[in-house]
Amino acid sequence: MLVFVTGFMGVGKTTIGKSLAMDLNLPFYDLDGYIESENTKTIFEIFRSEGEISFRIKENLALETIIKGVNGSAVIALGGGTMCSQKAAERILSSGICIYLKKEWPETLKDLGRLSGRPLLEKLSTDELKSLFYKRKKFYSLSQLDTILNTGFSPKKLVNLLKLLTNR
């Protein structure tokens, strides 16, 4: 089974995904990391030099490559905007189970202050980020599992909860 992890930037998709994969003894793939290694550029550099449309095309191709290349089960951390593509969302939801790591806007805003190197953080104002957050929230809600990640959950507790939810 493929387990996809989605949510807004800074919610812990990569951290939780790696931990879940380790606990389930499954391979782990980070979609953004894969795109960076295939293009020998950071996501920020791709956005800056080629634009978001080009990045989204690369993202869809990378997603398809990973899904086709996995033999059996794996955990895949998606990019923050991956689920916003209808084609990607349909592929994800037909290929496995998708877990939405969810935080509310005030907590997300605090976490965004600790991030760097994210193209949209450099480009958008706080109001624009808030608007993007609520726009994307609708797409994340397509996920089969809705998991709240907040300060009350340590990554280990959250992974244990996800293991129960994915019946692994």
Number of C-alpha atoms within 10 A of each C-alpha: 14 21 23 23 26 29 29 25 18 19 22 19 24 23 13 22 26 21 19 26 20 14 14 15 12 17 17 19 22 22 20 21 17 16 21 17 12 11 13 11 14 17 20 19 17 19 18 13 12 11 12 16 10 12 19 17 12 18 22 19 13 17 25 14 12 17 19 10 9 14 11 10 17 22 29 26 26 25 20 19 18 25 26 16 15 11 11 19 19 12 16 23 17 11 15 17 17 28 26 24 23 20 20 13 14 9 12 18 16 11 15 17 10 8 11 10 11 16 16 15 16 10 11 12 11 12 9 12 17 16 12 15 19 14 12 18 19 12 19 27 18 16 22 13 17 18 17 16 19 16 9 9 12 12 18 13 12 20 21 16 15 18 15 10 13 14 7 9
